[in-house]
Amino acid sequence: MDKLAEKVKEVDGIGVLCGIAPFVSREVLDKLAEKVKEVDDIGVLGGIAPFVSKEVLDKLMNKLKEVDGME
């Protein structure tokens, strides 16, 4: 799964990652999460939280704050 997932160029939404999160390495999932354009739902973000690094989770939270206008 890692080799296939590494070929992804762009990730439209964080929800896409929820389905594959348990099946790829943290390193690959972190790279994919970095390619997410926008985070618009904290519930979906919670779905991948256990599978990504704290640093990437912080970045995704910041993207969510931008969308929601939270600061």
N, CA, C, O and CB atoms as a CASP TS submission, in Angstrom:
PFRMAT TS
TARGET T0000
AUTHOR 0000-0000-0000
METHOD Language model
MODEL 1
PARENT N/A
ATOM      1  N   MET     1       0.832  -1.201   0.000  1.00  0.00           N
ATOM      2  CA  MET     1       0.000   0.000   0.000  1.00  0.00           C
ATOM      3  C   MET     1       0.869   1.255   0.000  1.00  0.00           C
ATOM      4  O   MET     1       0.541   2.239  -0.662  1.00  0.00           O
ATOM      5  CB  MET     1      -0.943   0.004   1.216  1.00  0.00           C
ATOM      6  N   ASP     2       1.982   1.221   0.744  1.00  0.00           N
ATOM      7  CA  ASP     2       2.838   2.401   0.794  1.00  0.00           C
ATOM      8  C   ASP     2       3.301   2.828  -0.597  1.00  0.00           C
ATOM      9  O   ASP     2       3.244   4.009  -0.939  1.00  0.00           O
ATOM     10  CB  ASP     2       4.042   2.133   1.680  1.00  0.00           C
ATOM     11  N   LYS     3       3.758   1.868  -1.393  1.00  0.00           N
ATOM     12  CA  LYS     3       4.265   2.203  -2.729  1.00  0.00           C
ATOM     13  C   LYS     3       3.181   2.830  -3.597  1.00  0.00           C
ATOM     14  O   LYS     3       3.439   3.785  -4.329  1.00  0.00           O
ATOM     15  CB  LYS     3       4.819   0.954  -3.417  1.00  0.00           C
ATOM     16  N   LEU     4       1.995   2.301  -3.513  1.00  0.00           N
ATOM     17  CA  LEU     4       0.885   2.853  -4.285  1.00  0.00           C
ATOM     18  C   LEU     4       0.511   4.243  -3.783  1.00  0.00           C
ATOM     19  O   LEU     4       0.303   5.158  -4.580  1.00  0.00           O
ATOM     20  CB  LEU     4      -0.332   1.922  -4.217  1.00  0.00           C
ATOM     21  N   ALA     5       0.427   4.404  -2.474  1.00  0.00           N
ATOM     22  CA  ALA     5       0.043   5.690  -1.878  1.00  0.00           C
ATOM     23  C   ALA     5       1.074   6.772  -2.158  1.00  0.00           C
ATOM     24  O   ALA     5       0.722   7.947  -2.266  1.00  0.00           O
ATOM     25  CB  ALA     5      -0.146   5.541  -0.374  1.00  0.00           C
ATOM     26  N   GLU     6       2.339   6.393  -2.276  1.00  0.00           N
ATOM     27  CA  GLU     6       3.389   7.389  -2.538  1.00  0.00           C
ATOM     28  C   GLU     6       3.254   8.023  -3.912  1.00  0.00           C
ATOM     29  O   GLU     6       3.830   9.083  -4.159  1.00  0.00           O
ATOM     30  CB  GLU     6       4.761   6.751  -2.411  1.00  0.00           C
ATOM     31  N   LYS     7       2.512   7.403  -4.805  1.00  0.00           N
ATOM     32  CA  LYS     7       2.342   7.931  -6.158  1.00  0.00           C
ATOM     33  C   LYS     7       1.284   9.026  -6.243  1.00  0.00           C
ATOM     34  O   LYS     7       1.170   9.692  -7.272  1.00  0.00           O
ATOM     35  CB  LYS     7       1.979   6.814  -7.098  1.00  0.00           C
ATOM     36  N   VAL     8       0.517   9.222  -5.190  1.00  0.00           N
ATOM     37  CA  VAL     8      -0.540  10.234  -5.182  1.00  0.00           C
ATOM     38  C   VAL     8       0.090  11.625  -5.226  1.00  0.00           C
ATOM     39  O   VAL     8       0.984  11.940  -4.441  1.00  0.00           O
ATOM     40  CB  VAL     8      -1.448  10.081  -3.925  1.00  0.00           C
ATOM     41  N   LYS     9      -0.382  12.436  -6.139  1.00  0.00           N
ATOM     42  CA  LYS     9       0.160  13.787  -6.320  1.00  0.00           C
ATOM     43  C   LYS     9      -0.578  14.837  -5.502  1.00  0.00           C
ATOM     44  O   LYS     9       0.022  15.802  -5.029  1.00  0.00           O
ATOM     45  CB  LYS     9       0.112  14.168  -7.777  1.00  0.00           C
ATOM     46  N   GLU    10      -1.886  14.642  -5.337  1.00  0.00           N
ATOM     47  CA  GLU    10      -2.717  15.645  -4.681  1.00  0.00           C
ATOM     48  C   GLU    10      -3.865  14.950  -3.953  1.00  0.00           C
ATOM     49  O   GLU    10      -4.407  13.955  -4.433  1.00  0.00           O
ATOM     50  CB  GLU    10      -3.260  16.677  -5.709  1.00  0.00           C
ATOM     51  N   VAL    11      -4.226  15.487  -2.791  1.00  0.00           N
ATOM     52  CA  VAL    11      -5.325  14.923  -2.013  1.00  0.00           C
ATOM     53  C   VAL    11      -6.406  15.991  -1.883  1.00  0.00           C
ATOM     54  O   VAL    11      -6.170  17.064  -1.328  1.00  0.00           O
ATOM     55  CB  VAL    11      -4.838  14.432  -0.600  1.00  0.00           C
ATOM     56  N   ASP    12      -7.592  15.687  -2.401  1.00  0.00           N
ATOM     57  CA  ASP    12      -8.679  16.675  -2.411  1.00  0.00           C
ATOM     58  C   ASP    12      -9.201  16.992  -1.018  1.00  0.00           C
ATOM     59  O   ASP    12      -9.461  18.154  -0.704  1.00  0.00           O
ATOM     60  CB  ASP    12      -9.818  16.179  -3.269  1.00  0.00           C
ATOM     61  N   GLY    13      -9.354  15.996  -0.198  1.00  0.00           N
ATOM     62  CA  GLY    13      -9.891  16.225   1.141  1.00  0.00           C
ATOM     63  C   GLY    13      -9.361  15.214   2.131  1.00  0.00           C
ATOM     64  O   GLY    13      -8.924  14.126   1.755  1.00  0.00           O
ATOM     65  N   ILE    14      -9.402  15.572   3.370  1.00  0.00           N
ATOM     66  CA  ILE    14      -8.865  14.728   4.426  1.00  0.00           C
ATOM     67  C   ILE    14      -9.640  13.418   4.551  1.00  0.00           C
ATOM     68  O   ILE    14      -9.074  12.406   4.965  1.00  0.00           O
ATOM     69  CB  ILE    14      -8.886  15.473   5.748  1.00  0.00           C
ATOM     70  N   GLY    15     -10.911  13.424   4.202  1.00  0.00           N
ATOM     71  CA  GLY    15     -11.731  12.225   4.292  1.00  0.00           C
ATOM     72  C   GLY    15     -11.204  11.076   3.446  1.00  0.00           C
ATOM     73  O   GLY    15     -11.395   9.907   3.783  1.00  0.00           O
ATOM     74  N   VAL    16     -10.551  11.408   2.364  1.00  0.00           N
ATOM     75  CA  VAL    16      -9.972  10.398   1.481  1.00  0.00           C
ATOM     76  C   VAL    16      -8.943   9.553   2.229  1.00  0.00           C
ATOM     77  O   VAL    16      -8.794   8.361   1.959  1.00  0.00           O
ATOM     78  CB  VAL    16      -9.323  11.063   0.255  1.00  0.00           C
ATOM     79  N   LEU    17      -8.250  10.166   3.154  1.00  0.00           N
ATOM     80  CA  LEU    17      -7.186   9.472   3.876  1.00  0.00           C
ATOM     81  C   LEU    17      -7.702   8.532   4.963  1.00  0.00           C
ATOM     82  O   LEU    17      -7.001   7.600   5.358  1.00  0.00           O
ATOM     83  CB  LEU    17      -6.259  10.478   4.489  1.00  0.00           C
ATOM     84  N   CYS    18      -8.897   8.765   5.440  1.00  0.00           N
ATOM     85  CA  CYS    18      -9.448   7.939   6.523  1.00  0.00           C
ATOM     86  C   CYS    18      -9.525   6.469   6.148  1.00  0.00           C
ATOM     87  O   CYS    18      -9.261   5.601   6.980  1.00  0.00           O
ATOM     88  CB  CYS    18     -10.827   8.433   6.907  1.00  0.00           C
ATOM     89  N   GLY    19      -9.879   6.187   4.921  1.00  0.00           N
ATOM     90  CA  GLY    19     -10.027   4.806   4.486  1.00  0.00           C
ATOM     91  C   GLY    19      -8.726   4.036   4.390  1.00  0.00           C
ATOM     92  O   GLY    19      -8.698   2.822   4.595  1.00  0.00           O
ATOM     93  N   ILE    20      -7.643   4.744   4.077  1.00  0.00           N
ATOM     94  CA  ILE    20      -6.374   4.050   3.912  1.00  0.00           C
ATOM     95  C   ILE    20      -5.453   4.178   5.121  1.00  0.00           C
ATOM     96  O   ILE    20      -4.445   3.476   5.208  1.00  0.00           O
ATOM     97  CB  ILE    20      -5.675   4.569   2.697  1.00  0.00           C
ATOM     98  N   ALA    21      -5.784   5.059   6.043  1.00  0.00           N
ATOM     99  CA  ALA    21      -4.907   5.339   7.184  1.00  0.00           C
ATOM    100  C   ALA    21      -4.411   4.090   7.919  1.00  0.00           C
ATOM    101  O   ALA    21      -3.224   4.019   8.238  1.00  0.00           O
ATOM    102  CB  ALA    21      -5.628   6.220   8.153  1.00  0.00           C
ATOM    103  N   PRO    22      -5.258   3.116   8.198  1.00  0.00           N
ATOM    104  CA  PRO    22      -4.768   1.942   8.926  1.00  0.00           C
ATOM    105  C   PRO    22      -3.845   1.029   8.107  1.00  0.00           C
ATOM    106  O   PRO    22      -3.221   0.123   8.659  1.00  0.00           O
ATOM    107  CB  PRO    22      -5.936   1.144   9.411  1.00  0.00           C
ATOM    108  N   PHE    23      -3.762   1.266   6.815  1.00  0.00           N
ATOM    109  CA  PHE    23      -3.052   0.335   5.939  1.00  0.00           C
ATOM    110  C   PHE    23      -1.743   0.857   5.371  1.00  0.00           C
ATOM    111  O   PHE    23      -1.050   0.136   4.653  1.00  0.00           O
ATOM    112  CB  PHE    23      -3.931  -0.042   4.824  1.00  0.00           C
ATOM    113  N   VAL    24      -1.397   2.097   5.680  1.00  0.00           N
ATOM    114  CA  VAL    24      -0.129   2.661   5.209  1.00  0.00           C
ATOM    115  C   VAL    24       0.707   3.084   6.411  1.00  0.00           C
ATOM    116  O   VAL    24       0.191   3.248   7.516  1.00  0.00           O
ATOM    117  CB  VAL    24      -0.371   3.870   4.253  1.00  0.00           C
ATOM    118  N   SER    25       1.983   3.255   6.181  1.00  0.00           N
ATOM    119  CA  SER    25       2.871   3.670   7.270  1.00  0.00           C
ATOM    120  C   SER    25       2.593   5.118   7.671  1.00  0.00           C
ATOM    121  O   SER    25       2.031   5.890   6.894  1.00  0.00           O
ATOM    122  CB  SER    25       4.348   3.507   6.856  1.00  0.00           C
ATOM    123  N   ARG    26       2.986   5.468   8.867  1.00  0.00           N
ATOM    124  CA  ARG    26       2.813   6.839   9.348  1.00  0.00           C
ATOM    125  C   ARG    26       3.553   7.818   8.452  1.00  0.00           C
ATOM    126  O   ARG    26       3.058   8.911   8.175  1.00  0.00           O
ATOM    127  CB  ARG    26       3.306   6.971  10.796  1.00  0.00           C
ATOM    128  N   GLU    27       4.734   7.429   8.000  1.00  0.00           N
ATOM    129  CA  GLU    27       5.536   8.320   7.158  1.00  0.00           C
ATOM    130  C   GLU    27       4.808   8.650   5.850  1.00  0.00           C
ATOM    131  O   GLU    27       4.765   9.805   5.425  1.00  0.00           O
ATOM    132  CB  GLU    27       6.901   7.680   6.854  1.00  0.00           C
ATOM    133  N   VAL    28       4.246   7.630   5.230  1.00  0.00           N
ATOM    134  CA  VAL    28       3.522   7.841   3.976  1.00  0.00           C
ATOM    135  C   VAL    28       2.248   8.643   4.225  1.00  0.00           C
ATOM    136  O   VAL    28       1.925   9.545   3.452  1.00  0.00           O
ATOM    137  CB  VAL    28       3.182   6.492   3.311  1.00  0.00           C
ATOM    138  N   LEU    29       1.539   8.330   5.272  1.00  0.00           N
ATOM    139  CA  LEU    29       0.319   9.073   5.584  1.00  0.00           C
ATOM    140  C   LEU    29       0.634  10.538   5.890  1.00  0.00           C
ATOM    141  O   LEU    29      -0.115  11.430   5.493  1.00  0.00           O
ATOM    142  CB  LEU    29      -0.410   8.428   6.772  1.00  0.00           C
ATOM    143  N   ASP    30       1.726  10.785   6.587  1.00  0.00           N
ATOM    144  CA  ASP    30       2.150  12.171   6.843  1.00  0.00           C
ATOM    145  C   ASP    30       2.373  12.915   5.530  1.00  0.00           C
ATOM    146  O   ASP    30       1.940  14.057   5.375  1.00  0.00           O
ATOM    147  CB  ASP    30       3.442  12.198   7.694  1.00  0.00           C
ATOM    148  N   LYS    31       3.051  12.261   4.585  1.00  0.00           N
ATOM    149  CA  LYS    31       3.310  12.899   3.288  1.00  0.00           C
ATOM    150  C   LYS    31       2.003  13.191   2.548  1.00  0.00           C
ATOM    151  O   LYS    31       1.843  14.256   1.953  1.00  0.00           O
ATOM    152  CB  LYS    31       4.218  12.005   2.422  1.00  0.00           C
ATOM    153  N   LEU    32       1.081  12.244   2.591  1.00  0.00           N
ATOM    154  CA  LEU    32      -0.207  12.453   1.939  1.00  0.00           C
ATOM    155  C   LEU    32      -0.989  13.577   2.622  1.00  0.00           C
ATOM    156  O   LEU    32      -1.604  14.405   1.951  1.00  0.00           O
ATOM    157  CB  LEU    32      -1.026  11.155   1.947  1.00  0.00           C
ATOM    158  N   ALA    33      -0.964  13.601   3.926  1.00  0.00           N
ATOM    159  CA  ALA    33      -1.685  14.638   4.674  1.00  0.00           C
ATOM    160  C   ALA    33      -1.134  16.023   4.366  1.00  0.00           C
ATOM    161  O   ALA    33      -1.876  17.006   4.383  1.00  0.00           O
ATOM    162  CB  ALA    33      -1.601  14.366   6.181  1.00  0.00           C
ATOM    163  N   GLU    34       0.142  16.105   4.089  1.00  0.00           N
ATOM    164  CA  GLU    34       0.747  17.390   3.725  1.00  0.00           C
ATOM    165  C   GLU    34       0.210  17.893   2.379  1.00  0.00           C
ATOM    166  O   GLU    34       0.263  19.090   2.096  1.00  0.00           O
ATOM    167  CB  GLU    34       2.283  17.260   3.668  1.00  0.00           C
ATOM    168  N   LYS    35      -0.300  16.985   1.562  1.00  0.00           N
ATOM    169  CA  LYS    35      -0.811  17.350   0.236  1.00  0.00           C
ATOM    170  C   LYS    35      -2.287  17.732   0.246  1.00  0.00           C
ATOM    171  O   LYS    35      -2.838  18.096  -0.793  1.00  0.00           O
ATOM    172  CB  LYS    35      -0.601  16.208  -0.724  1.00  0.00           C
ATOM    173  N   VAL    36      -2.927  17.654   1.397  1.00  0.00           N
ATOM    174  CA  VAL    36      -4.344  17.991   1.499  1.00  0.00           C
ATOM    175  C   VAL    36      -4.523  19.484   1.262  1.00  0.00           C
ATOM    176  O   VAL    36      -3.854  20.306   1.888  1.00  0.00           O
ATOM    177  CB  VAL    36      -4.917  17.582   2.882  1.00  0.00           C
ATOM    178  N   LYS    37      -5.426  19.824   0.357  1.00  0.00           N
ATOM    179  CA  LYS    37      -5.683  21.226   0.035  1.00  0.00           C
ATOM    180  C   LYS    37      -6.387  21.956   1.167  1.00  0.00           C
ATOM    181  O   LYS    37      -6.028  23.078   1.524  1.00  0.00           O
ATOM    182  CB  LYS    37      -6.510  21.327  -1.227  1.00  0.00           C
ATOM    183  N   GLU    38      -7.398  21.297   1.726  1.00  0.00           N
ATOM    184  CA  GLU    38      -8.261  21.991   2.678  1.00  0.00           C
ATOM    185  C   GLU    38      -8.829  20.999   3.688  1.00  0.00           C
ATOM    186  O   GLU    38      -9.152  19.861   3.349  1.00  0.00           O
ATOM    187  CB  GLU    38      -9.403  22.731   1.944  1.00  0.00           C
ATOM    188  N   VAL    39      -8.943  21.448   4.920  1.00  0.00           N
ATOM    189  CA  VAL    39      -9.577  20.652   5.974  1.00  0.00           C
ATOM    190  C   VAL    39     -10.830  21.401   6.388  1.00  0.00           C
ATOM    191  O   VAL    39     -10.755  22.539   6.852  1.00  0.00           O
ATOM    192  CB  VAL    39      -8.607  20.411   7.207  1.00  0.00           C
ATOM    193  N   ASP    40     -11.974  20.769   6.223  1.00  0.00           N
ATOM    194  CA  ASP    40     -13.216  21.490   6.500  1.00  0.00           C
ATOM    195  C   ASP    40     -14.083  20.824   7.560  1.00  0.00           C
ATOM    196  O   ASP    40     -15.197  21.281   7.813  1.00  0.00           O
ATOM    197  CB  ASP    40     -14.006  21.633   5.239  1.00  0.00           C
ATOM    198  N   ASP    41     -13.597  19.755   8.183  1.00  0.00           N
ATOM    199  CA  ASP    41     -14.415  19.047   9.162  1.00  0.00           C
ATOM    200  C   ASP    41     -13.538  18.448  10.258  1.00  0.00           C
ATOM    201  O   ASP    41     -12.702  17.586   9.987  1.00  0.00           O
ATOM    202  CB  ASP    41     -15.244  17.946   8.479  1.00  0.00           C
ATOM    203  N   ILE    42     -13.727  18.898  11.475  1.00  0.00           N
ATOM    204  CA  ILE    42     -12.915  18.400  12.577  1.00  0.00           C
ATOM    205  C   ILE    42     -13.195  16.926  12.864  1.00  0.00           C
ATOM    206  O   ILE    42     -12.313  16.210  13.338  1.00  0.00           O
ATOM    207  CB  ILE    42     -13.165  19.230  13.828  1.00  0.00           C
ATOM    208  N   GLY    43     -14.399  16.473  12.584  1.00  0.00           N
ATOM    209  CA  GLY    43     -14.730  15.066  12.788  1.00  0.00           C
ATOM    210  C   GLY    43     -13.911  14.150  11.907  1.00  0.00           C
ATOM    211  O   GLY    43     -13.433  13.107  12.354  1.00  0.00           O
ATOM    212  N   VAL    44     -13.751  14.536  10.667  1.00  0.00           N
ATOM    213  CA  VAL    44     -12.946  13.750   9.730  1.00  0.00           C
ATOM    214  C   VAL    44     -11.474  13.817  10.138  1.00  0.00           C
ATOM    215  O   VAL    44     -10.753  12.824  10.044  1.00  0.00           O
ATOM    216  CB  VAL    44     -13.134  14.262   8.273  1.00  0.00           C
ATOM    217  N   LEU    45     -11.048  14.957  10.578  1.00  0.00           N
ATOM    218  CA  LEU    45      -9.672  15.102  11.048  1.00  0.00           C
ATOM    219  C   LEU    45      -9.406  14.146  12.209  1.00  0.00           C
ATOM    220  O   LEU    45      -8.325  13.565  12.303  1.00  0.00           O
ATOM    221  CB  LEU    45      -9.394  16.560  11.475  1.00  0.00           C
ATOM    222  N   GLY    46     -10.369  13.989  13.071  1.00  0.00           N
ATOM    223  CA  GLY    46     -10.234  13.060  14.183  1.00  0.00           C
ATOM    224  C   GLY    46     -10.082  11.624  13.721  1.00  0.00           C
ATOM    225  O   GLY    46      -9.503  10.798  14.427  1.00  0.00           O
ATOM    226  N   GLY    47     -10.594  11.324  12.545  1.00  0.00           N
ATOM    227  CA  GLY    47     -10.499   9.978  12.002  1.00  0.00           C
ATOM    228  C   GLY    47      -9.098   9.565  11.628  1.00  0.00           C
ATOM    229  O   GLY    47      -8.775   8.377  11.654  1.00  0.00           O
ATOM    230  N   ILE    48      -8.247  10.534  11.276  1.00  0.00           N
ATOM    231  CA  ILE    48      -6.872  10.168  10.933  1.00  0.00           C
ATOM    232  C   ILE    48      -5.877  10.549  12.030  1.00  0.00           C
ATOM    233  O   ILE    48      -4.701  10.194  11.958  1.00  0.00           O
ATOM    234  CB  ILE    48      -6.471  10.832   9.628  1.00  0.00           C
ATOM    235  N   ALA    49      -6.349  11.266  13.033  1.00  0.00           N
ATOM    236  CA  ALA    49      -5.454  11.742  14.100  1.00  0.00           C
ATOM    237  C   ALA    49      -4.568  10.647  14.701  1.00  0.00           C
ATOM    238  O   ALA    49      -3.383  10.897  14.922  1.00  0.00           O
ATOM    239  CB  ALA    49      -6.272  12.367  15.198  1.00  0.00           C
ATOM    240  N   PRO    50      -5.082   9.456  14.973  1.00  0.00           N
ATOM    241  CA  PRO    50      -4.221   8.429  15.567  1.00  0.00           C
ATOM    242  C   PRO    50      -3.137   7.904  14.621  1.00  0.00           C
ATOM    243  O   PRO    50      -2.204   7.227  15.053  1.00  0.00           O
ATOM    244  CB  PRO    50      -5.067   7.280  16.030  1.00  0.00           C
ATOM    245  N   PHE    51      -3.263   8.214  13.355  1.00  0.00           N
ATOM    246  CA  PHE    51      -2.367   7.626  12.358  1.00  0.00           C
ATOM    247  C   PHE    51      -1.296   8.578  11.827  1.00  0.00           C
ATOM    248  O   PHE    51      -0.387   8.139  11.121  1.00  0.00           O
ATOM    249  CB  PHE    51      -3.172   7.123  11.214  1.00  0.00           C
ATOM    250  N   VAL    52      -1.382   9.866  12.149  1.00  0.00           N
ATOM    251  CA  VAL    52      -0.400  10.840  11.664  1.00  0.00           C
ATOM    252  C   VAL    52       0.434  11.359  12.830  1.00  0.00           C
ATOM    253  O   VAL    52       0.070  11.209  13.996  1.00  0.00           O
ATOM    254  CB  VAL    52      -1.100  12.016  10.934  1.00  0.00           C
ATOM    255  N   SER    53       1.551  11.969  12.485  1.00  0.00           N
ATOM    256  CA  SER    53       2.418  12.544  13.518  1.00  0.00           C
ATOM    257  C   SER    53       1.776  13.792  14.120  1.00  0.00           C
ATOM    258  O   SER    53       0.894  14.403  13.518  1.00  0.00           O
ATOM    259  CB  SER    53       3.807  12.886  12.935  1.00  0.00           C
ATOM    260  N   LYS    54       2.224  14.151  15.292  1.00  0.00           N
ATOM    261  CA  LYS    54       1.708  15.350  15.968  1.00  0.00           C
ATOM    262  C   LYS    54       1.968  16.603  15.129  1.00  0.00           C
ATOM    263  O   LYS    54       1.127  17.500  15.071  1.00  0.00           O
ATOM    264  CB  LYS    54       2.353  15.503  17.364  1.00  0.00           C
ATOM    265  N   GLU    55       3.117  16.662  14.489  1.00  0.00           N
ATOM    266  CA  GLU    55       3.463  17.828  13.678  1.00  0.00           C
ATOM    267  C   GLU    55       2.480  18.005  12.521  1.00  0.00           C
ATOM    268  O   GLU    55       2.018  19.114  12.249  1.00  0.00           O
ATOM    269  CB  GLU    55       4.894  17.696  13.138  1.00  0.00           C
ATOM    270  N   VAL    56       2.170  16.912  11.853  1.00  0.00           N
ATOM    271  CA  VAL    56       1.235  16.980  10.726  1.00  0.00           C
ATOM    272  C   VAL    56      -0.172  17.290  11.228  1.00  0.00           C
ATOM    273  O   VAL    56      -0.900  18.058  10.599  1.00  0.00           O
ATOM    274  CB  VAL    56       1.243  15.655   9.928  1.00  0.00           C
ATOM    275  N   LEU    57      -0.553  16.705  12.340  1.00  0.00           N
ATOM    276  CA  LEU    57      -1.866  16.986  12.919  1.00  0.00           C
ATOM    277  C   LEU    57      -1.986  18.473  13.262  1.00  0.00           C
ATOM    278  O   LEU    57      -3.036  19.074  13.035  1.00  0.00           O
ATOM    279  CB  LEU    57      -2.101  16.120  14.182  1.00  0.00           C
ATOM    280  N   ASP    58      -0.938  19.063  13.797  1.00  0.00           N
ATOM    281  CA  ASP    58      -0.941  20.499  14.090  1.00  0.00           C
ATOM    282  C   ASP    58      -1.130  21.326  12.816  1.00  0.00           C
ATOM    283  O   ASP    58      -1.880  22.301  12.811  1.00  0.00           O
ATOM    284  CB  ASP    58       0.367  20.901  14.789  1.00  0.00           C
ATOM    285  N   LYS    59      -0.450  20.935  11.743  1.00  0.00           N
ATOM    286  CA  LYS    59      -0.584  21.660  10.471  1.00  0.00           C
ATOM    287  C   LYS    59      -2.014  21.556   9.936  1.00  0.00           C
ATOM    288  O   LYS    59      -2.577  22.531   9.439  1.00  0.00           O
ATOM    289  CB  LYS    59       0.416  21.110   9.425  1.00  0.00           C
ATOM    290  N   LEU    60      -2.585  20.364  10.046  1.00  0.00           N
ATOM    291  CA  LEU    60      -3.956  20.175   9.573  1.00  0.00           C
ATOM    292  C   LEU    60      -4.940  20.983  10.411  1.00  0.00           C
ATOM    293  O   LEU    60      -5.902  21.541   9.884  1.00  0.00           O
ATOM    294  CB  LEU    60      -4.333  18.690   9.606  1.00  0.00           C
ATOM    295  N   MET    61      -4.695  21.044  11.708  1.00  0.00           N
ATOM    296  CA  MET    61      -5.548  21.866  12.581  1.00  0.00           C
ATOM    297  C   MET    61      -5.466  23.337  12.178  1.00  0.00           C
ATOM    298  O   MET    61      -6.475  24.042  12.187  1.00  0.00           O
ATOM    299  CB  MET    61      -5.137  21.696  14.064  1.00  0.00           C
ATOM    300  N   ASN    62      -4.286  23.791  11.830  1.00  0.00           N
ATOM    301  CA  ASN    62      -4.129  25.177  11.381  1.00  0.00           C
ATOM    302  C   ASN    62      -4.912  25.431  10.095  1.00  0.00           C
ATOM    303  O   ASN    62      -5.501  26.500   9.931  1.00  0.00           O
ATOM    304  CB  ASN    62      -2.644  25.505  11.166  1.00  0.00           C
ATOM    305  N   LYS    63      -4.924  24.456   9.180  1.00  0.00           N
ATOM    306  CA  LYS    63      -5.719  24.602   7.954  1.00  0.00           C
ATOM    307  C   LYS    63      -7.206  24.675   8.293  1.00  0.00           C
ATOM    308  O   LYS    63      -7.952  25.449   7.693  1.00  0.00           O
ATOM    309  CB  LYS    63      -5.449  23.426   6.981  1.00  0.00           C
ATOM    310  N   LEU    64      -7.626  23.866   9.256  1.00  0.00           N
ATOM    311  CA  LEU    64      -9.023  23.893   9.688  1.00  0.00           C
ATOM    312  C   LEU    64      -9.366  25.249  10.287  1.00  0.00           C
ATOM    313  O   LEU    64     -10.441  25.787  10.020  1.00  0.00           O
ATOM    314  CB  LEU    64      -9.298  22.775  10.708  1.00  0.00           C
ATOM    315  N   LYS    65      -8.484  25.798  11.080  1.00  0.00           N
ATOM    316  CA  LYS    65      -8.712  27.119  11.688  1.00  0.00           C
ATOM    317  C   LYS    65      -8.867  28.187  10.610  1.00  0.00           C
ATOM    318  O   LYS    65      -9.702  29.083  10.731  1.00  0.00           O
ATOM    319  CB  LYS    65      -7.548  27.491  12.638  1.00  0.00           C
ATOM    320  N   GLU    66      -8.058  28.087   9.554  1.00  0.00           N
ATOM    321  CA  GLU    66      -8.151  29.058   8.454  1.00  0.00           C
ATOM    322  C   GLU    66      -9.527  29.004   7.797  1.00  0.00           C
ATOM    323  O   GLU    66     -10.123  30.039   7.498  1.00  0.00           O
ATOM    324  CB  GLU    66      -7.054  28.794   7.403  1.00  0.00           C
ATOM    325  N   VAL    67     -10.021  27.796   7.576  1.00  0.00           N
ATOM    326  CA  VAL    67     -11.320  27.622   6.916  1.00  0.00           C
ATOM    327  C   VAL    67     -12.447  28.124   7.817  1.00  0.00           C
ATOM    328  O   VAL    67     -13.364  28.804   7.356  1.00  0.00           O
ATOM    329  CB  VAL    67     -11.551  26.134   6.547  1.00  0.00           C
ATOM    330  N   ASP    68     -12.372  27.783   9.110  1.00  0.00           N
ATOM    331  CA  ASP    68     -13.428  28.158  10.051  1.00  0.00           C
ATOM    332  C   ASP    68     -13.293  29.583  10.560  1.00  0.00           C
ATOM    333  O   ASP    68     -14.206  30.109  11.197  1.00  0.00           O
ATOM    334  CB  ASP    68     -13.431  27.214  11.215  1.00  0.00           C
ATOM    335  N   GLY    69     -12.158  30.206  10.282  1.00  0.00           N
ATOM    336  CA  GLY    69     -11.936  31.549  10.805  1.00  0.00           C
ATOM    337  C   GLY    69     -11.657  31.572  12.292  1.00  0.00           C
ATOM    338  O   GLY    69     -11.800  32.607  12.943  1.00  0.00           O
ATOM    339  N   MET    70     -11.258  30.433  12.831  1.00  0.00           N
ATOM    340  CA  MET    70     -10.923  30.348  14.269  1.00  0.00           C
ATOM    341  C   MET    70      -9.483  30.808  14.448  1.00  0.00           C
ATOM    342  O   MET    70      -8.647  30.582  13.573  1.00  0.00           O
ATOM    343  CB  MET    70     -11.117  28.878  14.827  1.00  0.00           C
ATOM    344  N   GLU    71      -9.199  31.424  15.523  1.00  0.00           N
ATOM    345  CA  GLU    71      -7.831  31.817  15.870  1.00  0.00           C
ATOM    346  C   GLU    71      -7.686  31.954  17.343  1.00  0.00           C
ATOM    347  O   GLU    71      -6.603  32.280  17.829  1.00  0.00           O
ATOM    348  CB  GLU    71      -7.443  33.111  15.194  1.00  0.00           C
TER
END
